[in-house]
């Protein structure tokens, strides 16, 4: 591997240079940002002395040791500090490096992270003769993931992070970049503004919204599952009809509901693979659960699932909630098809799906796993965007 010497890079409207003492105030101001504190390992609280030490001692020491290559990212014309980007580790054994970045809040929405990452990657491949770059981020950091995709990284899986952000998730995404993957300077590259990746990042990078559905004059709220819902979820999952037609654990304990919220519902939103909602009545009490999952093999196909509390059955809640969730999936997530599946014989679920606008397509043999470990036939129905016209009255709206 070539020796790591401090350099200045100019590419695509950016100047990347070693840090200077004069950058301390801007770094301190940027690192007050909640997103930088949430997704990175900067000290909390971030004090002026932290910024001064970084731009003078720490970054210079990294260059001298050849262990890292930290750059201040500036506007090439004005010199304004926009971001931090660089190699946060170098492995001479494998000719690999890991890239890391943050963008100041005043510079977001301009593609700075992706442009800076491309510049650093080009230098690392050409000058340092690296063979591969790695990107890692905590699951849920959709802005970082989108920037990595736009820089040409291929997100290849998950791993547990050695240094998660304080209070964050240990699970992380990992991706790699090879020289042939790197877009040319100024090229649009993958995951552009009009792509599904960008659209989903904007959705799942924010808190899960609240949606609304109407049943006659009554309004239902579809909101994220909260701690106060867990007792009602537990009781619903203990109901004989729920046990008969689903694969929830039996006996069902409150610990199952806690694990479901943490490991399924919250984790799905963080990964961008699905959305799980509590359906609440006018008094904000739990009446049902409904979810929309994105198919792993087909990013524009979704699948719905639902269950209703015993006291709320027969009131038309589930068709309205399901139609509202599907409408949100079509308009916000860009889905082209939503599917419903249920064990053959579950006529209550089938009626709710058909009232929501779903069309029964047939019976799939041995399609669904059973609680006993076997397989069972399933009814399969689908909903397309145009099918919602004339379906049960439902409206989808969001609030952060």
C-alpha positions as a printed NumPy array, in Angstrom:
array([[  0.   ,   0.   ,   0.   ],
       [  1.234,   3.495,  -0.828],
       [  2.17 ,   5.897,   1.971],
       [ -0.764,   8.021,   3.181],
       [  0.132,  11.699,   2.776],
       [ -2.218,  14.618,   3.442],
       [ -3.681,  15.869,   0.168],
       [ -6.333,  18.177,  -1.205],
       [ -8.973,  16.81 ,  -3.582],
       [-11.233,  18.82 ,  -5.874],
       [-14.174,  17.113,  -7.533],
       [-17.756,  17.908,  -8.513],
       [-17.887,  21.308,  -6.842],
       [-16.22 ,  20.177,  -3.603],
       [-12.841,  20.79 ,  -2.024],
       [-11.668,  18.075,   0.347],
       [ -8.677,  19.085,   2.466],
       [ -7.069,  18.25 ,   5.834],
       [ -8.722,  19.846,   8.85 ],
       [ -7.547,  23.236,  10.118],
       [ -7.765,  24.962,  13.487],
       [-10.113,  27.539,  11.957],
       [-12.703,  24.781,  11.337],
       [-13.351,  24.237,  15.063],
       [-16.318,  26.589,  15.405],
       [-18.134,  25.12 ,  12.38 ],
       [-17.47 ,  21.559,  13.559],
       [-18.811,  22.393,  17.011],
       [-21.924,  23.949,  15.504],
       [-22.519,  20.996,  13.159],
       [-22.116,  18.417,  15.909],
       [-24.921,  19.963,  17.959],
       [-27.236,  18.521,  15.323],
       [-29.5  ,  15.736,  16.71 ],
       [-28.957,  13.514,  13.668],
       [-25.156,  13.658,  13.938],
       [-25.398,  12.883,  17.648],
       [-27.91 ,  10.09 ,  17.002],
       [-26.072,   8.272,  14.234],
       [-22.386,   8.818,  15.023],
       [-20.159,   8.271,  18.029],
       [-19.251,  11.928,  18.637],
       [-19.132,  12.834,  22.348],
       [-22.369,  13.872,  24.04 ],
       [-22.574,  16.689,  24.839],
       [-20.262,  17.901,  22.094],
       [-18.189,  20.724,  23.537],
       [-15.946,  23.347,  21.886],
       [-12.873,  21.572,  23.247],
       [-13.912,  18.372,  21.454],
       [-14.   ,  20.239,  18.14 ],
       [-10.667,  21.99 ,  18.759],
       [ -8.958,  18.73 ,  19.687],
       [-10.31 ,  16.96 ,  16.617],
       [ -9.344,  19.552,  13.997],
       [ -5.871,  20.147,  15.47 ],
       [ -4.591,  17.048,  17.245],
       [ -6.705,  14.004,  16.41 ],
       [ -7.01 ,  14.45 ,  12.641],
       [ -3.351,  15.42 ,  12.238],
       [ -2.316,  12.386,  14.281],
       [ -4.404,  10.124,  12.052],
       [ -2.587,  11.374,   8.961],
       [  0.837,  10.967,  10.602],
       [  0.077,   7.417,  11.732],
       [ -1.342,   6.447,   8.347],
       [ -4.28 ,   4.84 ,  10.139],
       [ -6.971,   7.156,   8.809],
       [ -7.483,   9.843,   6.193],
       [ -9.926,  12.491,   7.506],
       [-11.025,  15.308,   5.194],
       [-12.922,  18.518,   5.741],
       [-15.435,  18.811,   2.884],
       [-15.882,  22.391,   1.698],
       [-17.61 ,  24.266,  -1.079],
       [-14.97 ,  24.599,  -3.78 ],
       [-15.967,  28.217,  -4.503],
       [-16.837,  29.73 ,  -1.121],
       [-14.754,  27.499,   1.131],
       [-17.713,  26.96 ,   3.484],
       [-17.457,  23.776,   5.557],
       [-20.142,  21.338,   4.449],
       [-19.252,  17.916,   5.798],
       [-16.723,  15.451,   7.11 ],
       [-15.686,  12.505,   4.962],
       [-12.725,  10.188,   4.887],
       [-11.23 ,   6.806,   5.524],
       [-11.951,   5.871,   9.13 ],
       [ -9.742,   2.78 ,   8.931],
       [ -7.094,   1.292,   6.653],
       [ -6.146,  -2.377,   6.439],
       [ -2.888,  -2.938,   4.58 ],
       [ -3.28 ,  -6.706,   4.805],
       [ -6.399,  -6.742,   2.647],
       [ -5.811,  -3.453,   0.802],
       [ -9.147,  -2.282,   2.164],
       [-10.47 ,   0.809,   3.853],
       [-13.678,   1.894,   5.519],
       [-15.343,   5.178,   4.673],
       [-17.32 ,   7.378,   7.047],
       [-19.057,  10.745,   6.785],
       [-21.45 ,  13.242,   8.263],
       [-23.045,  16.294,   6.64 ],
       [-23.641,  19.581,   8.435],
       [-27.351,  20.397,   8.743],
       [-26.962,  23.545,   6.626],
       [-25.571,  21.515,   3.702],
       [-28.095,  18.677,   3.459],
       [-30.188,  17.902,   0.417],
       [-27.394,  18.745,  -2.03 ],
       [-25.803,  15.333,  -2.484],
       [-22.693,  16.348,  -0.536],
       [-22.125,  12.976,   1.15 ],
       [-22.324,  11.001,  -2.1  ],
       [-20.094,  13.464,  -4.   ],
       [-17.512,  13.559,  -1.219],
       [-17.532,   9.78 ,  -0.883],
       [-16.881,   9.372,  -4.594],
       [-13.948,  11.774,  -4.404],
       [-12.389,   9.98 ,  -1.433],
       [-12.98 ,   6.6  ,  -3.065],
       [-11.374,   7.678,  -6.332],
       [ -8.297,   8.926,  -4.452],
       [ -8.147,   5.756,  -2.327],
       [ -8.262,   3.505,  -5.387],
       [ -5.862,   5.57 ,  -7.516],
       [ -3.325,   6.915,  -5.02 ],
       [ -3.427,   4.315,  -2.228],
       [ -4.054,   1.363,  -4.542],
       [ -6.841,   0.052,  -2.355],
       [ -8.825,  -2.831,  -3.776],
       [-12.044,  -2.375,  -1.791],
       [-13.876,   0.115,   0.391],
       [-16.349,  -0.79 ,   3.118],
       [-19.307,   1.249,   4.379],
       [-21.14 ,   0.509,   7.621],
       [-24.078,   2.239,   9.297],
       [-26.537,   1.451,  12.016],
       [-29.769,  -0.038,  10.697],
       [-32.249,   2.804,  10.441],
       [-29.768,   5.384,   9.156],
       [-31.446,   5.651,   5.781],
       [-29.764,   8.931,   4.834],
       [-26.324,   7.331,   5.145],
       [-27.494,   4.258,   3.243],
       [-28.862,   6.363,   0.381],
       [-25.61 ,   8.341,   0.128],
       [-23.642,   5.086,   0.007],
       [-25.863,   3.731,  -2.762],
       [-25.43 ,   6.941,  -4.749],
       [-21.675,   6.653,  -4.381],
       [-21.831,   3.182,  -5.926],
       [-21.726,   0.962,  -2.843],
       [-23.57 ,  -2.33 ,  -2.929],
       [-25.384,  -2.946,   0.374],
       [-24.793,  -6.627,   0.897],
       [-26.146,  -7.532,   4.306],
       [-26.153,  -6.94 ,   8.027],
       [-23.66 ,  -7.37 ,  10.831],
       [-23.445,  -6.409,  14.471],
       [-21.497,  -3.203,  14.919],
       [-18.351,  -3.112,  17.022],
       [-18.975,   0.53 ,  17.963],
       [-22.688,   1.376,  17.784],
       [-23.77 ,   4.906,  18.582],
       [-24.618,   5.425,  22.27 ],
       [-28.14 ,   4.185,  22.879],
       [-28.485,   2.967,  19.284],
       [-29.029,  -0.425,  17.72 ],
       [-26.128,  -2.843,  17.55 ],
       [-27.277,  -4.186,  14.179],
       [-25.79 ,  -2.512,  11.139],
       [-25.822,  -2.536,   7.356],
       [-22.605,  -3.257,   5.481],
       [-21.712,  -2.54 ,   1.886],
       [-18.685,  -2.63 ,  -0.375],
       [-17.32 ,  -0.627,  -3.268],
       [-14.821,  -1.757,  -5.9  ],
       [-13.098,   0.509,  -8.443],
       [-15.365,  -0.644, -11.257],
       [-18.457,   0.296,  -9.204],
       [-17.492,   3.951,  -8.845],
       [-19.528,   6.39 , -10.98 ],
       [-17.649,   8.992, -12.986],
       [-17.442,  12.531, -11.564],
       [-20.704,  14.356, -12.139],
       [-22.505,  11.218, -13.33 ],
       [-25.997,  10.695, -11.858],
       [-25.155,   7.257, -10.495],
       [-27.631,   4.868,  -8.869],
       [-30.417,   5.688,  -6.397],
       [-31.193,   9.07 ,  -7.927],
       [-33.954,  11.391,  -6.667],
       [-36.712,   9.71 ,  -8.677],
       [-35.833,   6.127,  -7.745],
       [-37.584,   3.781,  -5.348],
       [-34.486,   3.759,  -3.11 ],
       [-34.711,   7.519,  -2.648],
       [-38.449,   7.405,  -2.096],
       [-38.209,   4.703,   0.566],
       [-35.278,   6.413,   2.299],
       [-37.377,   9.555,   2.696],
       [-40.221,   7.53 ,   4.232],
       [-38.357,   5.177,   6.534],
       [-35.786,   7.798,   7.495],
       [-38.51 ,   9.64 ,   9.419],
       [-40.642,   8.508,  12.379],
       [-43.472,   6.17 ,  11.476],
       [-46.543,   8.26 ,  10.575],
       [-50.11 ,   8.107,  11.816],
       [-52.705,   7.223,   9.175],
       [-56.464,   7.74 ,   9.322],
       [-59.452,   5.696,   8.235],
       [-63.16 ,   6.393,   8.515],
       [-66.028,   3.991,   9.188],
       [-69.216,   5.947,   8.712],
       [-68.844,   8.952,  11.014],
       [-66.163,   7.276,  13.121],
       [-62.476,   7.956,  12.659],
       [-59.775,   5.383,  13.286],
       [-56.106,   6.151,  13.832],
       [-53.393,   3.825,  12.567],
       [-50.387,   4.704,  14.695],
       [-47.129,   3.016,  15.715],
       [-47.441,   0.304,  18.355],
       [-46.876,   1.739,  21.822],
       [-46.085,   0.221,  25.19 ],
       [-49.631,   0.872,  26.398],
       [-51.002,  -1.378,  23.622],
       [-49.148,  -4.5  ,  24.747],
       [-51.682,  -5.736,  27.278],
       [-54.491,  -5.456,  24.714],
       [-52.343,  -7.199,  22.102],
       [-51.628,  -9.975,  24.581],
       [-55.329, -10.473,  25.308],
       [-56.178, -10.475,  21.595],
       [-53.519, -13.114,  20.934],
       [-54.986, -15.288,  23.697],
       [-58.419, -15.269,  22.068],
       [-59.405, -18.706,  20.695],
       [-60.189, -17.337,  17.22 ],
       [-56.82 , -15.611,  16.984],
       [-55.085, -18.815,  18.056],
       [-57.096, -20.872,  15.554],
       [-56.31 , -18.765,  12.483],
       [-52.801, -17.453,  13.136],
       [-49.433, -18.815,  14.207],
       [-48.994, -16.641,  17.321],
       [-47.344, -18.501,  20.216],
       [-49.731, -20.405,  22.474],
       [-49.852, -19.786,  25.352],
       [-49.219, -16.127,  24.576],
       [-47.458, -14.073,  27.252],
       [-46.839, -10.34 ,  27.54 ],
       [-43.146, -11.026,  26.859],
       [-44.185, -12.216,  23.387],
       [-45.866,  -8.857,  22.734],
       [-42.802,  -6.983,  23.993],
       [-40.534,  -9.017,  21.73 ],
       [-42.871,  -8.538,  18.778],
       [-42.827,  -4.76 ,  19.165],
       [-39.047,  -4.615,  19.569],
       [-37.818,  -7.329,  17.188],
       [-40.502,  -7.271,  14.488],
       [-42.451,  -4.009,  14.388],
       [-39.738,  -1.51 ,  15.364],
       [-37.024,  -3.443,  13.537],
       [-39.054,  -3.616,  10.31 ],
       [-39.496,   0.155,  10.229],
       [-35.788,   0.67 ,  10.922],
       [-34.868,  -1.69 ,   8.076],
       [-37.431,  -0.204,   5.717],
       [-39.045,  -3.586,   5.148],
       [-42.489,  -3.014,   6.627],
       [-44.835,  -1.009,   8.817],
       [-46.813,  -2.365,  11.778],
       [-49.666,  -0.298,  13.2  ],
       [-52.058,  -0.264,  16.109],
       [-55.598,   0.582,  14.999],
       [-57.047,   2.883,  17.665],
       [-60.628,   4.11 ,  18.125],
       [-61.796,   7.666,  18.828],
       [-60.593,   7.378,  22.427],
       [-57.166,   6.154,  21.191],
       [-57.768,   2.654,  22.558],
       [-56.431,  -0.443,  20.84 ],
       [-58.993,  -2.203,  18.634],
       [-56.814,  -4.049,  16.099],
       [-53.401,  -4.576,  14.54 ],
       [-52.587,  -4.234,  10.859],
       [-49.289,  -4.45 ,   9.01 ],
       [-47.843,  -4.013,   5.53 ],
       [-44.647,  -5.875,   4.629],
       [-42.551,  -5.367,   1.502],
       [-41.627,  -8.56 ,  -0.341],
       [-37.885,  -9.188,  -0.212],
       [-37.776, -10.535,  -3.763],
       [-40.057,  -7.891,  -5.296],
       [-39.794,  -4.348,  -3.893],
       [-43.108,  -3.177,  -5.364],
       [-45.169,  -6.016,  -3.899],
       [-46.578,  -5.77 ,  -0.384],
       [-48.423,  -8.148,   1.932],
       [-50.989,  -7.21 ,   4.571],
       [-51.813,  -8.945,   7.809],
       [-54.302,  -8.065,  10.528],
       [-56.115,  -9.149,  13.659],
       [-58.997,  -7.55 ,  15.549],
       [-59.61 ,  -7.44 ,  19.302],
       [-62.645,  -9.57 ,  20.241],
       [-64.66 ,  -6.598,  21.524],
       [-64.165,  -4.681,  18.251],
       [-65.181,  -7.358,  15.739],
       [-68.063,  -6.852,  13.344],
       [-67.826,  -3.053,  13.32 ],
       [-66.146,  -2.588,   9.947],
       [-62.864,  -1.455,  11.453],
       [-60.61 ,  -3.875,   9.648],
       [-61.761,  -3.246,   6.036],
       [-61.348,   0.504,   6.573],
       [-57.948,   0.192,   8.244],
       [-56.65 ,  -2.246,   5.634],
       [-57.809,  -0.059,   2.747],
       [-56.16 ,   3.003,   4.325],
       [-52.886,   1.147,   4.832],
       [-52.911,  -0.2  ,   1.269],
       [-53.601,   3.288,  -0.096],
       [-50.588,   4.582,   1.844],
       [-48.504,   1.739,   0.42 ],
       [-49.481,   2.635,  -3.134],
       [-49.09 ,   6.403,  -2.86 ],
       [-46.156,   6.683,  -0.445],
       [-44.128,   3.494,  -0.837],
       [-44.716,   3.112,  -4.571],
       [-46.193,  -0.386,  -4.335],
       [-47.838,  -1.872,  -7.423],
       [-49.635,  -4.779,  -5.74 ],
       [-50.702,  -5.697,  -2.203],
       [-51.537,  -9.297,  -1.297],
       [-53.637, -10.854,   1.44 ],
       [-53.303, -14.471,   2.507],
       [-55.185, -16.535,   5.082],
       [-55.746, -20.159,   5.965],
       [-58.598, -21.683,   3.978],
       [-61.675, -21.459,   6.181],
       [-60.911, -18.089,   7.777],
       [-64.054, -16.512,   6.384],
       [-63.973, -13.483,   8.71 ],
       [-60.559, -12.452,   7.398],
       [-61.677, -13.112,   3.828],
       [-64.772, -10.913,   4.236],
       [-62.654,  -8.082,   5.645],
       [-60.204,  -8.325,   2.751],
       [-62.955,  -8.368,   0.127],
       [-64.69 ,  -5.356,   1.739],
       [-61.361,  -3.522,   1.563],
       [-61.341,  -4.118,  -2.206],
       [-59.221,  -7.264,  -2.511],
       [-60.005,  -9.759,  -5.281],
       [-59.753, -13.435,  -4.43 ],
       [-57.392, -15.105,  -6.868],
       [-57.577, -18.688,  -5.706],
       [-56.251, -21.311,  -3.322],
       [-52.542, -22.023,  -2.947],
       [-51.872, -25.552,  -1.765],
       [-49.633, -26.042,   1.288],
       [-48.829, -22.341,   1.08 ],
       [-48.602, -21.282,   4.721],
       [-46.72 , -22.863,   7.64 ],
       [-48.789, -23.955,  10.609],
       [-48.101, -23.711,  14.315],
       [-47.623, -27.482,  14.423],
       [-44.797, -27.317,  11.887],
       [-46.76 , -28.497,   8.869],
       [-48.21 , -26.71 ,   5.855],
       [-51.777, -25.68 ,   5.039],
       [-53.732, -24.411,   2.05 ],
       [-54.287, -20.669,   1.838],
       [-56.627, -18.283,   0.13 ],
       [-54.756, -15.612,  -1.835],
       [-56.188, -12.244,  -2.86 ],
       [-54.709,  -9.079,  -4.273],
       [-55.37 ,  -5.364,  -4.385],
       [-54.15 ,  -3.054,  -7.158],
       [-54.135,   0.75 ,  -6.986],
       [-57.253,   1.083,  -9.128],
       [-59.196,  -1.375,  -6.96 ],
       [-59.523,   1.075,  -4.069],
       [-62.042,   3.213,  -5.974],
       [-65.427,   2.483,  -4.461],
       [-64.008,   0.327,  -1.655],
       [-64.768,   0.905,   2.009],
       [-64.418,   4.585,   2.862],
       [-60.854,   5.161,   3.957],
       [-58.385,   7.974,   3.971],
       [-54.662,   7.944,   4.531],
       [-52.871,  10.908,   5.974],
       [-49.694,  11.304,   7.924],
       [-48.401,  13.15 ,  10.905],
       [-44.839,  12.847,  12.159]])
